[in-house]
């Protein structure tokens, strides 16, 4: 009994640490807006992560290389969607929307995954799952609409580019999740994350030079260098390691509810670090989205392999 309790507590602790690490990604997106160009930030984050991962993952990569080589196009596409495309969308969005909006809209990714699974994988779409999808999108509408949502404010409403880019990032990650269903057998998690980091930075190189060619500047300071190190070591590697351990100890169904604390962590950090307010429509929209995610998750479907996130 004591051993089981300790295992559960350790699993919960690992899941909380992973979510805490990932929540910092959205704070960094806001803090680094105008400090480090978004494509450059993505490149530096994942290139540093690649260097940090090499000593721990290279042996696994070498052992699994014959399989990886046969499926190199699949892994190149996976890295492009999961790193090269997804992350810049978040960091560009951080220029025009709040950290809490970033995370609340990002967590709608499972809903897009459900819809893509319905269209491309012919997955079962139960009434409960449909209710969850509708609820989650209702929560998105609440967040996107002006606070209060009265007729006078709605008349002058327009979408912020950051909110739309965040939704695009959520859709992109859903495509990445669908791609994971086709992961070749015999390739482990260490090789996958090393490939993601190594291949994901390659398409970013020309766009990084383009950023600077168009006049972007990078502030070299303790704040910027510390943020890049945090993103590489904690958001990229630490979150992945702790989350996988949590899933191992608690199982997917035990760990997933803790992931829904992500908006709470990011909202609190945004308030304390950035001074960004948390309003009533954030609370209402966030709770509706989380309710929708829970309902959609209980509505059946194909089990997913563990993924890297944020």
N, C-alpha and C positions, 0 to 999 in steps of 0.2 A: 504493500500500500504506500509506504513512504517512498519507495523507488519510483512508483508510478506518479506520485505527486511531484517529486523532484524533476522527473522527465517533462511533465506538463509545464511546470514553472520555467524550466530551462527553455522549452520550446516557445512559450509566450514571450520570454525575455528576448530570444533571438528574433522573433517576429517584430517586436516593438523596436529593436535596434535597427532592423532593416528598414522599417517604415520611417523611422526618424532620419536615417541616412537619405532615403529617397525624398523626403519632404524638403530637405535642404537644397535639392536641385532647383526647386521653384523659387526659393529665396535667392539663390545665386543668379537665376535668370533675371530677376529684378535688379539685384545689386550690380551685376555686370553690364546692364544695359547702358551703352554709352561709354563703358570702360574698356571692354574687350569686344571686338566685333563678333557677331554670333557664329559665323562659320569658323572663324579662328578659335573661338572658345571651344567649339565642338572638336576641332582637330586637336588642340592641345590637351583637352580632357582625355580623349581616347588614345592618343599617341602615348601619353604618359602612362595611362592604364595598361597599354600594350607592353611597355617596358617593365612595369611592375609585375605583370602577369608572367612574363617569359620564364623566370626561374622555376615557377610552380606548375606551368602548363606545357612547357616545351617537350618534355619526355612523353606526355600523353599524346601530343600532336604528332610526334614522330612515329609513335606506335600505330596511330590511326590514319597516317598520311595516305596509304594506298586507297582507302575508302574515300577520303576527302578529295584526292586527286580525281577520282572517277566522277565526283559530283561537284567539281569546282564551280560550275556555273550556278548551281543551286546556292552554294555558300556565298558567292559573290552577290547574288540578288538579295539574300538574307541580310548581309552586312549593309548593303546599300539602303534597304528599306529601314532596318532597325537602328542604324547609326547615322549614315550620311543624310538621310531625309528627315527622320523623326526629330532628332535633337536640334538642328537649326531652326525648325519651325517653332519649337518651344522658346528658344533664346531670342528669336526675332519677335515673337509674341510678347516677351517680357518687357519690351520697350513701351507697349501701349495698354497693357492690362495688368491688373493686380495679381499678386502671388496667389491669393485665394481663388480668383477666377481661373488662373492657370491650372490649379490642381483639381478644382471642382469639375471643370470641363474636360480635363485629361482623363479622369476616372470613368468617363463614359465609354472608353475604349471597348470594354467587354460587350456593350450594347451593339457597337458596330461589328464586333466579332460574331455575335449571334446572327445579325442580319446577313453578313457575308457567308456564314455557315449555312444559312437557309438557302441562299441563292446558289452557291457554288458547291457545297458539300451535301445538299439535300438533307440537312439535319432536321430532326423532329422539332416542330414549333407548336408547343402546347398553349392552351389558353392562358396558363399562368405565366409562361414566358412572354407571350404577347402583352399581357398586362404590365409586366416588368419593363419591357421596352418602351411602352407608352408612358409609363410613370417617369422613367429616366429622362425621356425627351421633354416631358412636362417640366421636370426640375431644371433642365437646361434653359427652357424658355423663361422660367422665373428668374434665373440668374442673369440672363442676357437683357431682360427688360429693365427699364429704369426703376430705381428703388421707389416703392409706392405703387407703381403701375397704374396711376390714374389717367384719365383720358387726356389731360393737358400734357403730361409728360410723354405719353405714347404717341401723340401727334407729331412730336419732333424727334422721335426715336430713330437712331441709325446704329448699325452694327459697328463695334470697334474692330479694327483689323486684327488686333491681338486675340480677341475672342474667336474670330473665324479661323485664324491660324492655329489656335489651340485645338479646335474641333478637327481641323485637318490633320494635326499631329495625332489626335486620338484615332482617327480613321486609319492613318498610316500604320500606327502600332497594331491595329486590328488586322491589317493585311499581313504584317509580320507574324502575328500569332497564328493566322491561317497557314502561312508558309511552314511554321514549325510542325504542322501535322504531317508533313512530308519529309521530316528529318531522316536521313539514311540511318539504318541500323548499324550499330557498332561505333558510333561517334559520341563520346562522352561530353559532359558539360564543360570541362576545362578546355577541351579543344575548341568547342563552339565559341566560348567567350573570347578566347585568344584570336580566333578567326574573325569574329565580329570586330574586335578592336583593331586588328592588323589591316583587314581589307576595308573596313568602314572609313578609315581616314584617307584612303587613296583618292576617291572622287572629290574629296573636299579641297585638295591641294590647289587646283586651278581657281576655284571659287574664293579661296583664301587670298590668293594673289590679286584676284579681281576686286575684292573688298578694299585692299590697300591701294590699288590702282585708282579706285573711285574716291579716294580721300579718307578712308576710315583710318583711325588711329587707335593704338593700344596703349593704355596706361600701365606702365611697369611699376608696381608698388607691392607692398606687403599684402594689401587687400586683394589685388588681382591674382598674385602668385599663390596666396593662401587659398583663394576660391578655386583655382584650377587644381591645386593639390587635393583639396577636399572632394571635388567632383570626380577626380580620377581614383583616389584611394577609397572613398566612402560611398559616393553615389553609384560609381561604376562597379567596384569590386566588392567592397564591404557589404553593400545591400544584397548583392547576389549571393555571397557566401552565407550570410546570416539567414536570409530567406530560405535558401535550400535546406539549411540545418533545421529551421523551424518546420518546414514541410515534412522533413524526415521524422521529426519528433512528434508532431501533432497530426500529420496527414494534411492533404489539401483542404478538406472541409474544416479542419480545426484552425488552420492558419489564415484562410481567406477573410473571415470576419475582422481580423486584426488589421488587415490591409485597409479596411474602410475607415480607419482612424487617420489616414493620410491627410484628409482635409482639416481635421482638428489640429494636427501638428503644424501644417503649413499656415493655417490661419492664425494660430497662436504665435508662431515665429514671425509672420508678417506683421502682426500687431506690435510685438515687442522689439523686433529688429528694424523694421522698415516704417513703423508707425502707420500702417495701412488699416483702416477701420474694418470691422466685421459687422455688417448690417443685417437687418431682419431678413431681407430677401436672400442673403447668403445662407442663413440658417435654414430657411424654409426650402429653398431650392436644393441645398446640399442634402437635407434629410430625404426629400423626394427622390433624388438621384440614387442615394444609397438604398432606399427601400426598393426602387426599381431594379437595381443590381442584384439584390438578395432574391427578389422574386424571379428574375430571369435566370439566376444561377440554380434555383430549385426547380426550374421548369424542364430539366432534362437536357441532354446533348452529349456530345462526344467529349471525353476527358482530354485535357490538354497537358502537354509536357511543360515542365517548369521553364520559365523564361526569364531573361534579364529585363529590367524595367527602368524607365526614367533616366 
